[in-house]
Structure formats: C-alpha cells, structure tokens
Amino acid sequence: MKKIAKYVLKRVFKEYQINRIYSRDISGKLPDAISPTGIQVGPIEKKEMILLSSDTRIKEHAYYAGDHAHGYGIWEDDDLVCMCWFWGAGHERIPGRFASLQPDEAIMVDLLTTEKCRGRGYAVLISQYAEKNLAAAGINQLWTWVWHNNSPSIRVFEKLGWVYRGILVEVKFAGMKDFLRFKLPRLK
C-alpha cells in the first residue's frame, strides 16, 4: 500500500513533502548537556571547521553555515563527527514553511551524525548544547520539521521535549514556483 501511495504522489505532483512540525520553548531553565569523556562539544565558528572532517556527508553539509546561521559540533580526536545547524530570522534560505520566523526564533535545519558514531546519544547531546547557547543568545523559540516517518529523528526530538505541532503537507504541480501548503492536525 505504501509503495502504491508513493507511486501515485510522484505521478500527480512534481514534488511533495509530508513533514511533522516540532517546536521547543527554550526561554526557561534548560538542563545542562553532559559530555562523555573523550569528546569535545562546541560552536562551529568557521566553515573550514566542517571541511576538516574525515566524513564526506559532514563536509557536504558545510553549506548550512553563513549569516544568521548557528552551528554546533561534536569532535572525537579532533574529527567533527556530529553537527547541527539553526537558522535565525534574516537567513537568505529560510524555507517557505517558516517564512514568518521572528527575531527571537530559530529553525533547526540540519542534524547529522556520522554513521560510525550513531547510537551514542550525540544527536541529543548536541541539541541540548545548542539549545543552551541559543537561549543565551536571546532565542526563545525553536522550530524544525521531520519527514513524517523518520523514526530516529522523531525519537530524538521527543526525548528532548520538543512539542509535535502537526503535519504539514506540501505539494507542487509542474510549473509552480512554490509549494501549496496544508497543515493537518496532530496525528499520532
């Protein structure tokens, strides 16, 4: 049934996305991120810090850096193995689904852990670290979107206390410049 639904969607629409939307209020007291020994957690201050990673996928995600971007990473033996990126209001590539982002809000646009380091809790750790730093910088509300059936990411956001806000369906017919968006109520 799933394969049939995907086939039909791909035939009818030029592009489509079905995402779960999450938010997190970080204006209150946040838990400290506890780093295991042997790793370093910190901000990614320059794009060059990403390009030094031994992981090709990490390097490919260097384009998330730039103005109004906040990046954070985890290093093992000086090798960047996990990172997350938030974009604030004013970033030139804010997705249309977040076009009304306010100055005290940011959206998580990337969370990536190398394959060799998955299952170590790094996604939770880097997210907690980022939340503390963004709150200190005056950000009060975070947003993100997750493909509707991306179970590992959904588990991370729910473990962190992000609130599931609903499903956003975006469709684009041939010739359209932007998506049509339909917000659906929260589905379990």
N, CA, C and O of each residue as an XYZ file, in Angstrom:
752
protein
N       0.816     -1.186      0.000
C       0.000      0.000      0.000
C       0.873      1.268      0.000
O       0.578      2.236     -0.701
N       1.950      1.243      0.798
C       2.854      2.385      0.893
C       3.503      2.681     -0.459
O       3.618      3.840     -0.857
N       3.928      1.625     -1.162
C       4.560      1.803     -2.464
C       3.579      2.385     -3.477
O       3.956      3.210     -4.310
N       2.343      1.963     -3.405
C       1.314      2.481     -4.322
C       1.072      3.969     -4.049
O       0.982      4.767     -4.982
N       0.969      4.333     -2.777
C       0.752      5.741     -2.411
C       1.901      6.611     -2.908
O       1.662      7.688     -3.453
N       3.147      6.164     -2.730
C       4.294      6.919     -3.214
C       4.268      7.053     -4.735
O       4.560      8.122     -5.270
N       3.925      5.986     -5.421
C       3.861      6.000     -6.878
C       2.839      7.040     -7.350
O       3.120      7.830     -8.252
N       1.664      7.033     -6.738
C       0.607      7.967     -7.125
C       1.037      9.408     -6.849
O       0.860     10.280     -7.699
N       1.598      9.662     -5.671
C       2.042     11.010     -5.321
C       3.093     11.528     -6.296
O       3.052     12.691     -6.697
N       4.025     10.673     -6.672
C       5.076     11.095     -7.605
C       4.529     11.374     -8.998
O       5.067     12.219     -9.713
N       3.479     10.683     -9.390
C       2.865     10.895    -10.704
C       1.995     12.151    -10.737
O       1.948     12.846    -11.752
N       1.315     12.442     -9.642
C       0.387     13.571     -9.595
C       1.119     14.891     -9.362
O       0.792     15.900     -9.987
N       2.102     14.889     -8.472
C       2.786     16.117     -8.096
C       4.212     16.125     -8.609
O       4.868     15.086     -8.680
N       4.686     17.322     -8.968
C       6.083     17.483     -9.353
C       6.966     17.159     -8.148
O       7.955     16.436     -8.259
N       6.581     17.714     -6.990
C       7.284     17.462     -5.734
C       6.253     17.401     -4.618
O       5.186     18.008     -4.710
N       6.579     16.670     -3.571
C       5.722     16.659     -2.390
C       6.561     16.377     -1.156
O       7.617     15.749     -1.230
N       6.067     16.855     -0.018
C       6.704     16.583      1.268
C       5.606     16.401      2.305
O       4.587     17.091      2.278
N       5.826     15.481      3.202
C       4.918     15.259      4.318
C       5.783     15.285      5.574
O       6.511     14.333      5.858
N       5.697     16.376      6.318
C       6.580     16.586      7.460
C       5.815     16.779      8.760
O       4.724     17.348      8.790
N       6.418     16.291      9.822
C       5.944     16.588     11.167
C       6.636     17.880     11.589
O       7.842     18.027     11.388
N       5.891     18.813     12.170
C       6.444     20.076     12.647
C       6.580     19.981     14.172
O       5.662     19.551     14.870
N       7.740     20.392     14.662
C       8.023     20.403     16.103
C       8.458     21.798     16.520
O       9.015     22.556     15.726
N       8.194     22.126     17.785
C       8.704     23.379     18.339
C       9.204     23.125     19.760
O       8.875     22.117     20.386
N      10.003     24.062     20.245
C      10.545     23.948     21.603
C      10.720     25.352     22.161
O      11.392     26.189     21.558
N      10.116     25.604     23.310
C      10.284     26.860     24.033
C      11.545     26.719     24.890
O      11.619     25.845     25.754
N      12.533     27.579     24.648
C      13.788     27.493     25.402
C      13.988     28.722     26.274
O      15.114     29.046     26.652
N      12.887     29.409     26.595
C      13.005     30.634     27.388
C      13.208     30.355     28.878
O      13.607     31.255     29.617
N      12.945     29.138     29.330
C      13.114     28.806     30.751
C      14.454     28.140     31.017
O      15.361     28.181     30.186
N      14.562     27.529     32.182
C      15.797     26.831     32.568
C      15.928     25.547     31.750
O      14.983     24.766     31.645
N      17.081     25.347     31.188
C      17.353     24.165     30.374
C      18.357     23.267     31.087
O      19.219     23.757     31.817
N      18.250     21.949     30.881
C      19.224     21.050     31.504
C      20.604     21.226     30.878
O      20.722     21.552     29.696
N      21.631     21.010     31.668
C      22.994     21.057     31.141
C      23.248     19.813     30.306
O      22.807     18.716     30.648
N      23.963     19.999     29.212
C      24.379     18.878     28.388
C      25.614     18.264     29.035
O      26.592     18.964     29.299
N      25.574     16.975     29.289
C      26.695     16.289     29.938
C      27.484     15.543     28.867
O      26.982     14.610     28.241
N      28.723     15.972     28.671
C      29.567     15.385     27.637
C      30.346     14.191     28.167
O      30.983     14.281     29.217
N      30.302     13.071     27.448
C      31.153     11.941     27.828
C      32.625     12.314     27.647
O      32.950     13.212     26.870
N      33.495     11.636     28.351
C      34.923     11.919     28.199
C      35.379     11.496     26.808
O      34.830     10.572     26.208
N      36.382     12.184     26.319
C      36.960     11.834     25.033
C      36.361     12.579     23.848
O      36.775     12.363     22.709
N      35.402     13.443     24.099
C      34.838     14.234     23.001
C      34.856     15.708     23.375
O      34.925     16.062     24.552
N      34.793     16.552     22.370
C      34.683     17.995     22.581
C      33.375     18.450     21.932
O      33.028     18.015     20.834
N      32.666     19.323     22.622
C      31.417     19.888     22.121
C      31.597     21.394     22.072
O      32.077     21.993     23.034
N      31.214     22.017     20.953
C      31.372     23.462     20.859
C      30.744     24.035     19.617
O      30.201     23.308     18.785
N      30.821     25.360     19.495
C      30.267     26.015     18.314
C      31.154     25.771     17.086
O      32.362     25.565     17.202
N      30.535     25.800     15.940
C      31.268     25.760     14.669
C      31.351     27.210     14.216
O      30.364     27.792     13.767
N      32.521     27.771     14.337
C      32.688     29.202     14.100
C      33.058     29.547     12.661
O      32.827     30.670     12.213
N      33.629     28.590     11.939
C      34.034     28.837     10.555
C      33.720     27.611      9.709
O      33.784     26.478     10.187
N      33.388     27.847      8.467
C      33.088     26.770      7.528
C      34.262     25.795      7.417
O      34.068     24.598      7.210
N      35.464     26.314      7.556
C      36.658     25.481      7.450
C      36.681     24.378      8.506
O      37.266     23.319      8.284
N      36.050     24.620      9.648
C      35.994     23.605     10.703
C      35.230     22.369     10.224
O      35.532     21.251     10.640
N      34.258     22.568      9.363
C      33.457     21.465      8.819
C      34.269     20.717      7.766
O      34.265     19.486      7.722
N      34.953     21.464      6.933
C      35.685     20.870      5.816
C      36.872     20.015      6.262
O      37.424     19.257      5.465
N      37.264     20.131      7.527
C      38.353     19.307      8.061
C      37.877     17.920      8.503
O      38.699     17.054      8.803
N      36.558     17.702      8.544
C      36.026     16.400      8.956
C      36.476     15.308      7.987
O      36.656     15.559      6.796
N      36.653     14.109      8.503
C      37.006     12.976      7.642
C      35.770     12.392      6.952
O      35.897     11.556      6.058
N      34.577     12.830      7.363
C      33.330     12.284      6.832
C      32.817     13.123      5.660
O      32.632     14.334      5.780
N      32.594     12.465      4.539
C      32.136     13.142      3.326
C      30.780     13.810      3.522
O      30.581     14.938      3.071
N      29.836     13.129      4.193
C      28.496     13.710      4.385
C      28.557     14.971      5.238
O      27.847     15.938      4.964
N      29.392     14.970      6.261
C      29.553     16.174      7.087
C      30.047     17.317      6.201
O      29.497     18.418      6.246
N      31.075     17.065      5.401
C      31.629     18.097      4.515
C      30.568     18.624      3.551
O      30.510     19.824      3.284
N      29.726     17.722      3.026
C      28.685     18.130      2.080
C      27.658     19.058      2.715
O      26.946     19.769      2.004
N      27.572     19.061      4.038
C      26.596     19.894      4.728
C      27.184     21.238      5.181
O      26.566     21.956      5.967
N      28.362     21.566      4.688
C      29.004     22.836      5.055
C      28.210     24.037      4.554
O      28.385     25.142      5.069
N      27.347     23.849      3.566
C      26.580     24.969      3.019
C      25.551     25.523      4.011
O      24.959     26.569      3.744
N      25.324     24.860      5.136
C      24.408     25.395      6.148
C      25.015     26.578      6.898
O      24.287     27.341      7.532
N      26.318     26.739      6.835
C      26.985     27.861      7.508
C      26.664     29.167      6.781
O      26.213     29.155      5.636
N      26.901     30.286      7.455
C      26.694     31.588      6.821
C      26.058     32.579      7.767
O      25.944     32.327      8.967
N      25.643     33.712      7.219
C      24.989     34.743      8.022
C      23.701     34.218      8.622
O      22.957     33.486      7.969
N      23.438     34.588      9.856
C      22.231     34.180     10.603
C      22.170     32.667     10.806
O      21.087     32.110     10.987
N      23.324     31.999     10.777
C      23.394     30.551     10.994
C      24.157     30.291     12.297
O      25.140     30.965     12.607
N      23.683     29.306     13.043
C      24.306     28.915     14.304
C      24.622     27.425     14.219
O      23.713     26.596     14.175
N      25.906     27.087     14.197
C      26.314     25.693     14.080
C      27.026     25.208     15.331
O      27.749     25.955     15.991
N      26.803     23.931     15.640
C      27.406     23.314     16.826
C      27.887     21.927     16.444
O      27.267     21.247     15.627
N      29.004     21.511     17.042
C      29.569     20.230     16.656
C      30.101     19.421     17.815
O      30.314     19.922     18.919
N      30.309     18.141     17.521
C      30.968     17.212     18.442
C      32.174     16.657     17.700
O      32.070     16.197     16.563
N      33.316     16.710     18.369
C      34.560     16.210     17.805
C      35.070     15.034     18.616
O      35.085     15.080     19.846
N      35.486     13.988     17.934
C      36.216     12.869     18.533
C      37.615     12.909     17.942
O      37.772     12.884     16.721
N      38.623     12.971     18.785
C      40.010     13.026     18.308
C      40.181     14.089     17.222
O      40.785     13.831     16.181
N      39.648     15.274     17.471
C      39.730     16.418     16.558
C      39.022     16.195     15.217
O      39.268     16.934     14.264
N      38.165     15.209     15.134
C      37.402     14.944     13.909
C      35.923     15.253     14.167
O      35.326     14.684     15.081
N      35.331     16.144     13.377
C      33.930     16.511     13.521
C      33.053     15.323     13.120
O      33.067     14.897     11.965
N      32.288     14.790     14.082
C      31.506     13.580     13.841
C      30.001     13.798     13.994
O      29.213     12.914     13.660
N      29.598     14.958     14.491
C      28.177     15.266     14.658
C      28.030     16.782     14.619
O      28.855     17.511     15.171
N      26.970     17.249     13.963
C      26.737     18.689     13.961
C      25.257     18.981     13.791
O      24.491     18.166     13.277
N      24.882     20.170     14.239
C      23.520     20.646     13.992
C      23.598     22.117     13.632
O      24.498     22.839     14.060
N      22.630     22.539     12.834
C      22.583     23.919     12.358
C      21.200     24.504     12.581
O      20.184     23.851     12.342
N      21.178     25.742     13.042
C      19.958     26.520     13.196
C      20.108     27.778     12.348
O      21.189     28.361     12.267
N      19.018     28.183     11.724
C      18.992     29.456     11.010
C      18.053     30.388     11.736
O      16.959     29.998     12.144
N      18.491     31.628     11.894
C      17.668     32.650     12.519
C      16.974     33.507     11.480
O      17.245     33.404     10.284
N      16.067     34.362     11.960
C      15.360     35.286     11.074
C      16.386     36.086     10.272
O      17.403     36.515     10.816
N      16.125     36.282      9.014
C      17.031     37.021      8.149
C      17.925     36.141      7.299
O      18.582     36.634      6.382
N      17.965     34.834      7.587
C      18.783     33.952      6.752
C      18.173     33.918      5.356
O      16.954     33.835      5.204
N      19.017     33.983      4.353
C      18.532     34.087      2.968
C      17.817     32.843      2.450
O      17.088     32.927      1.462
N      18.008     31.693      3.092
C      17.386     30.461      2.574
C      16.336     29.876      3.523
O      16.109     28.666      3.523
N      15.701     30.721      4.324
C      14.641     30.226      5.221
C      13.586     29.533      4.357
O      13.098     30.118      3.390
N      13.233     28.293      4.699
C      12.198     27.600      3.931
C      10.852     28.330      4.033
O      10.532     28.925      5.062
N      10.083     28.273      2.965
C       8.787     28.940      2.919
C       7.876     28.570      4.066
O       7.061     29.382      4.504
N       8.008     27.345      4.556
C       7.143     26.913      5.665
C       7.431     27.681      6.947
O       6.636     27.638      7.887
N       8.571     28.390      6.996
C       8.922     29.183      8.172
C       9.182     30.650      7.788
O      10.001     31.323      8.414
N       8.496     31.125      6.780
C       8.723     32.478      6.262
C       8.455     33.569      7.297
O       9.018     34.659      7.193
N       7.618     33.305      8.281
C       7.281     34.331      9.272
C       8.116     34.206     10.553
O       7.662     34.614     11.622
N       9.309     33.656     10.460
C      10.184     33.481     11.611
C      10.485     34.829     12.257
O      10.836     35.787     11.568
N      10.346     34.902     13.577
C      10.554     36.135     14.341
C      12.019     36.243     14.799
O      12.736     35.242     14.812
N      12.464     37.452     15.174
C      13.860     37.636     15.591
C      14.287     36.783     16.786
O      15.473     36.486     16.928
N      13.353     36.384     17.644
C      13.719     35.551     18.799
C      13.449     34.067     18.545
O      13.326     33.284     19.487
N      13.358     33.685     17.271
C      13.114     32.299     16.892
C      14.224     31.804     15.967
O      14.900     32.591     15.304
N      14.394     30.495     15.940
C      15.349     29.866     15.023
C      14.790     28.510     14.614
O      13.995     27.906     15.333
N      15.218     28.045     13.452
C      14.798     26.723     12.988
C      16.010     25.823     12.844
O      17.045     26.218     12.308
N      15.853     24.595     13.341
C      16.907     23.603     13.132
C      16.745     23.087     11.705
O      15.709     22.528     11.346
N      17.782     23.284     10.906
C      17.725     22.880      9.507
C      18.587     21.653      9.216
O      18.496     21.076      8.133
N      19.417     21.254     10.171
C      20.278     20.098      9.931
C      20.720     19.502     11.262
O      21.079     20.218     12.197
N      20.684     18.194     11.321
C      21.196     17.428     12.464
C      21.775     16.160     11.861
O      21.043     15.342     11.304
N      23.075     15.996     11.970
C      23.753     14.905     11.279
C      24.838     14.304     12.164
O      25.672     15.014     12.725
N      24.807     12.990     12.274
C      25.849     12.236     12.978
C      26.444     11.247     11.983
O      25.712     10.608     11.227
N      27.759     11.120     11.981
C      28.387     10.162     11.076
C      27.891      8.753     11.404
O      27.521      8.463     12.542
N      27.889      7.892     10.405
C      27.400      6.524     10.603
C      28.157      5.800     11.711
O      27.559      5.074     12.505
N      29.464      5.997     11.765
C      30.273      5.271     12.760
C      29.971      5.700     14.192
O      30.313      4.984     15.133
N      29.332      6.863     14.373
C      29.077      7.379     15.723
C      27.604      7.359     16.124
O      27.246      7.861     17.189
N      26.763      6.790     15.292
C      25.338      6.738     15.633
C      25.107      5.783     16.796
O      25.847      4.818     16.985
N      24.066      6.071     17.570
C      23.726      5.234     18.714
C      24.455      5.606     19.990
O      24.330      4.906     20.996
N      25.209      6.687     19.971
C      25.976      7.116     21.151
C      25.304      8.278     21.892
O      25.839      8.765     22.888
N      24.154      8.717     21.422
C      23.461      9.832     22.067
C      23.962     11.203     21.649
O      23.636     12.200     22.294
N      24.745     11.273     20.585
C      25.315     12.544     20.155
C      24.253     13.527     19.658
O      24.390     14.729     19.881
N      23.208     13.054     18.996
C      22.156     13.957     18.497
C      21.479     14.673     19.661
O      21.206     15.871     19.580
N      21.210     13.954     20.728
C      20.609     14.569     21.918
C      21.598     15.537     22.553
O      21.226     16.662     22.887
N      22.838     15.126     22.725
C      23.856     15.960     23.358
C      24.067     17.268     22.596
O      24.083     18.337     23.207
N      24.229     17.203     21.275
C      24.494     18.423     20.512
C      23.271     19.326     20.501
O      23.404     20.550     20.483
N      22.085     18.737     20.512
C      20.858     19.542     20.554
C      20.732     20.274     21.884
O      20.370     21.451     21.908
N      21.024     19.597     22.988
C      20.974     20.246     24.306
C      21.999     21.381     24.390
O      21.705     22.458     24.909
N      23.183     21.129     23.883
C      24.230     22.158     23.883
C      23.772     23.371     23.062
O      23.929     24.516     23.485
N      23.208     23.099     21.889
C      22.743     24.179     21.016
C      21.629     24.980     21.685
O      21.630     26.210     21.633
N      20.684     24.288     22.311
C      19.574     24.971     22.978
C      20.090     25.958     24.027
O      19.626     27.097     24.086
N      21.043     25.530     24.852
C      21.614     26.404     25.889
C      22.271     27.640     25.262
O      22.085     28.762     25.733
N      23.033     27.417     24.206
C      23.739     28.523     23.558
C      22.783     29.473     22.851
O      22.970     30.689     22.898
N      21.773     28.939     22.206
C      20.797     29.792     21.522
C      19.984     30.602     22.529
O      19.697     31.776     22.294
N      19.613     29.981     23.647
C      18.882     30.703     24.692
C      19.737     31.862     25.224
O      19.230     32.963     25.439
N      21.023     31.609     25.433
C      21.935     32.652     25.915
C      22.075     33.788     24.899
O      22.393     34.918     25.269
N      21.836     33.488     23.614
C      21.931     34.493     22.553
C      20.603     35.228     22.330
O      20.494     36.056     21.426
N      19.592     34.921     23.156
C      18.323     35.636     23.051
C      17.240     34.944     22.236
O      16.189     35.529     21.974
N      17.489     33.713     21.838
C      16.469     32.948     21.114
C      15.551     32.292     22.149
O      16.027     31.706     23.121
N      14.247     32.389     21.940
C      13.276     31.826     22.879
C      12.491     30.643     22.327
O      11.995     29.815     23.091
N      12.377     30.560     21.008
C      11.540     29.517     20.395
C      12.301     28.861     19.250
O      12.892     29.535     18.405
N      12.272     27.529     19.243
C      12.913     26.761     18.168
C      11.839     26.009     17.388
O      10.799     25.631     17.928
N      12.118     25.806     16.114
C      11.226     25.062     15.222
C      12.046     24.073     14.414
O      13.245     24.267     14.214
N      11.409     23.029     13.955
C      12.034     22.127     12.994
C      10.950     21.332     12.287
O       9.782     21.369     12.676
N      11.341     20.625     11.261
C      10.450     19.719     10.553
C      11.189     18.407     10.343
O      12.410     18.378     10.193
N      10.429     17.329     10.335
C      10.989     15.986     10.192
C      10.098     15.222      9.227
O       8.874     15.251      9.354
N      10.702     14.543      8.267
C       9.913     13.704      7.372
C       9.021     12.812      8.240
O       9.495     12.251      9.229
N       7.777     12.675      7.897
C       6.744     12.082      8.761
C       7.077     10.704      9.319
O       6.546     10.334     10.366
N       7.931      9.938      8.664
C       8.233      8.590      9.152
C       9.718      8.387      9.492
O      10.207      7.257      9.479
N      10.427      9.470      9.792
C      11.841      9.393     10.164
C      11.930      9.083     11.666
O      12.153      9.975     12.484
N      11.755      7.827     12.001
C      11.676      7.399     13.408
C      12.878      7.804     14.262
O      12.670      8.249     15.391
N      14.129      7.677     13.790
C      15.254      8.077     14.653
C      15.194      9.561     15.035
O      15.423      9.905     16.195
N      14.894     10.434     14.085
C      14.810     11.870     14.393
C      13.621     12.175     15.290
O      13.725     12.992     16.206
N      12.504     11.531     15.036
C      11.317     11.735     15.864
C      11.627     11.367     17.318
O      11.234     12.084     18.238
N      12.332     10.247     17.522
C      12.706      9.840     18.887
C      13.590     10.891     19.563
O      13.409     11.195     20.742
N      14.549     11.442     18.811
C      15.446     12.458     19.374
C      14.644     13.675     19.825
O      14.808     14.136     20.954
N      13.784     14.198     18.962
C      13.042     15.409     19.311
C      12.096     15.173     20.474
O      11.941     16.041     21.332
N      11.466     14.018     20.513
C      10.556     13.739     21.621
C      11.325     13.532     22.928
O      10.848     13.924     23.993
N      12.501     12.923     22.856
C      13.332     12.753     24.051
C      13.767     14.115     24.605
O      13.881     14.290     25.818
N      14.004     15.062     23.721
C      14.438     16.396     24.111
C      13.292     17.280     24.613
O      13.535     18.364     25.144
N      12.058     16.828     24.448
C      10.919     17.623     24.907
C      10.348     18.573     23.881
O       9.582     19.471     24.229
N      10.708     18.392     22.618
C      10.104     19.206     21.563
C       8.632     18.799     21.459
O       8.283     17.643     21.701
N       7.779     19.749     21.099
C       6.340     19.514     21.016
C       5.938     19.300     19.559
O       6.207     20.126     18.687
N       5.290     18.172     19.329
C       4.779     17.836     17.999
C       3.553     18.699     17.726
O       2.561     18.606     18.449
N       3.608     19.539     16.692
C       2.553     20.511     16.403
C       1.570     20.073     15.326
O       0.462     20.606     15.254
N       1.946     19.124     14.496
C       1.047     18.682     13.434
C       1.815     18.294     12.190
O       3.045     18.321     12.151
N       1.055     17.936     11.185
C       1.626     17.512      9.899
C       1.483     18.661      8.900
O       0.436     19.304      8.821
N       2.539     18.903      8.149
C       2.495     19.889      7.074
C       2.704     19.134      5.765
O       3.750     18.525      5.539
N       1.692     19.188      4.913
C       1.768     18.565      3.591
C       2.053     19.682      2.590
O       1.343     20.687      2.547
N       3.089     19.496      1.797
C       3.458     20.481      0.785
C       3.492     19.784     -0.569
O       4.126     18.741     -0.728
N       2.803     20.373     -1.540
C       2.748     19.782     -2.877
C       3.043     20.862     -3.913
O       2.730     22.037     -3.721
N       3.647     20.437     -5.005
C       3.970     21.356     -6.092
C       3.633     20.673     -7.414
O       4.119     19.580     -7.702
N       2.805     21.324     -8.204
C       2.493     20.850     -9.551
C       3.520     21.420    -10.517
O       4.166     22.423    -10.213
N       3.676     20.798    -11.667
C       4.595     21.292    -12.691
C       4.259     22.749    -13.006
O       3.090     23.099    -13.163
N       5.282     23.590    -13.097
C       5.100     24.999    -13.412
C       4.931     25.899    -12.202
O       4.975     27.121    -12.338
N       4.741     25.331    -11.030
C       4.581     26.136     -9.821
C       5.951     26.499     -9.262
O       6.875     25.687     -9.306
N       6.088     27.715     -8.736
C       7.347     28.154     -8.138
C       7.456     27.751     -6.678
O       8.548     27.451     -6.196
N       6.333     27.741     -5.971
C       6.347     27.434     -4.549
C       5.321     26.344     -4.263
O       4.449     26.056     -5.083
N       5.444     25.754     -3.094
C       4.536     24.686     -2.676
C       3.184     25.233     -2.245
O       3.087     26.354     -1.745
N       2.147     24.436     -2.441
C       0.876     24.637     -1.752
C       1.040     23.938     -0.418
O       1.554     22.821     -0.365
N       0.611     24.580      0.663
C       0.811     24.015      1.997
C      -0.526     23.779      2.686
O      -1.419     24.626      2.667
N      -0.635     22.598      3.298
C      -1.826     22.226      4.048
C      -1.384     21.734      5.414
O      -0.651     20.751      5.524
N      -1.833     22.422      6.451
C      -1.496     21.998      7.802
C      -2.604     21.080      8.303
O      -3.779     21.448      8.298
N      -2.225     19.900      8.728
C      -3.171     18.931      9.252
C      -3.037     18.875     10.778
O      -1.959     19.136     11.312
N      -4.095     18.544     11.462
C      -3.975     18.427     12.924
C      -2.994     17.332     13.299
O      -2.648     16.467     12.494
N      -2.568     17.395     14.516
C      -1.618     16.424     15.050
C      -2.151     15.006     14.897
O      -3.260     14.691     15.329
N      -1.339     14.163     14.275
C      -1.670     12.744     14.123
C      -0.714     11.954     14.991
O       0.451     12.331     15.121
N      -1.161     10.899     15.571
C      -0.292     10.068     16.418
C       0.652      9.294     15.606
O       1.459      8.539     16.149
